[in-house]
Amino acid sequence: MHSTPSKPAGGATPTRPSTSAAPAAELSAVLDRLAADSAIRRTYFHFFRLSDLAQYERLGQRCFTADASIQYRVMPGPPQRFAGRDEFVAFMVAGRPPGGAAFRLASPTVAHTSAPADIDWSSGEPRLTGYATVWHWAATRTVSGRHRPADWTTIGLVEDTYRQDGGQWLIARRRVSPAAGLVATGAAPGGGRRTDR
């Protein structure tokens, strides 16, 4: 004869431990990562937009941590290194032309474009890698008001490390180097481009 397993006292049926908590935690982690990736990409693209608008004070607060380590290797001469966002902002503000349409015509201007960047979390902190194309104008228009072509164009390799700071994902370390050569196309920096007036 086969014996029938006895039920616990009170007639309650044994229950299996719930497994719903683990998938819920995993889903929450995935959603948190997606939200962080989205915030990092917004910071990355905000830098380009604010740089093109020459809004450097806002750029510093919106894009970099106070102690950010920043290095650019895309200009002639030795690498440009900045210890903290204030040092970087001060450098950019010093080179900003005066406001006004008349000055805009005769002043340097840039425009950034970027391909989708990759974000890698394998080291435990988000590291972004992307390529940025930067168009440089010695002046955007001729004296008669006609649009001018860009004087030179470069493609830079951007390598960023991000850190959450004050509820925002900001750049803690940045290194920008030429993707290949210094000037992708156009005249060398400072040489300008001959155009009709």
Residue pairs with C-beta under 8 A, 6 or more apart in sequence:
7 13
8 14
33 121
36 126
36 164
36 169
37 119
37 126
39 168
39 169
40 119
40 126
40 128
40 162
40 169
41 117
41 119
43 62
43 63
43 162
43 168
43 169
43 170
43 171
44 114
44 117
44 128
44 130
44 158
44 160
45 114
46 59
46 62
46 63
47 59
47 62
47 63
47 171
48 112
48 113
48 114
48 132
49 112
50 56
50 58
50 59
50 62
50 63
51 59
51 92
51 110
51 112
52 110
52 111
52 112
54 96
54 97
56 89
56 92
56 93
56 96
57 89
57 93
59 89
59 92
60 85
60 86
60 88
60 89
61 85
62 168
63 85
63 170
63 171
64 70
64 85
64 88
64 170
64 171
64 172
64 174
65 85
65 163
65 165
65 170
65 171
65 172
66 84
66 85
66 86
66 165
67 83
67 84
67 172
68 82
68 84
68 85
68 88
68 170
68 171
68 172
68 173
68 174
69 81
69 82
69 83
69 172
69 173
69 174
70 81
70 82
70 85
70 88
70 171
70 173
70 174
71 79
71 80
71 81
71 82
71 174
71 175
71 176
72 79
72 80
72 176
73 79
73 80
73 175
73 176
73 177
73 178
74 134
74 154
74 156
74 176
74 177
74 178
74 182
75 189
76 182
76 189
80 91
82 88
82 91
97 103
97 104
97 107
97 108
98 107
104 140
105 139
105 140
105 141
105 143
105 145
106 139
107 139
108 136
108 137
108 138
108 139
109 136
109 137
109 139
109 140
110 134
110 135
110 136
110 137
111 134
111 135
111 150
112 132
112 133
112 134
112 135
113 132
113 133
113 135
114 130
114 131
114 132
114 133
114 158
115 130
115 131
116 130
117 128
117 129
117 130
117 158
118 128
118 129
118 130
119 126
119 127
119 128
120 126
120 127
120 128
120 129
121 127
125 161
125 162
125 163
126 161
126 162
126 169
127 159
127 160
127 161
127 162
128 158
128 159
128 160
128 161
128 162
129 157
129 158
129 159
129 160
130 157
130 158
131 155
131 156
131 157
131 158
131 179
132 155
132 156
132 158
132 176
133 153
133 154
133 155
133 156
133 184
134 153
134 154
134 155
134 156
135 150
135 153
136 150
136 151
136 152
136 153
136 154
136 186
136 189
137 148
137 150
137 151
138 151
138 192
138 193
139 148
140 147
140 148
141 147
141 148
142 148
142 195
142 196
142 197
143 197
144 197
146 196
148 193
148 195
149 193
149 195
150 186
150 193
151 186
151 187
151 191
151 192
151 193
152 183
152 184
152 185
152 186
152 187
152 188
152 189
152 191
152 193
153 183
153 184
153 185
153 186
154 178
154 182
154 183
154 184
155 178
155 179
155 180
155 184
156 176
156 177
156 178
156 179
157 176
157 177
157 178
157 179
158 174
158 175
158 176
159 174
159 175
159 176
159 177
160 171
160 173
160 174
160 175
161 171
161 172
161 173
161 174
162 169
162 170
162 171
162 172
163 169
163 170
163 172
164 170
165 172
183 189
186 193
187 193
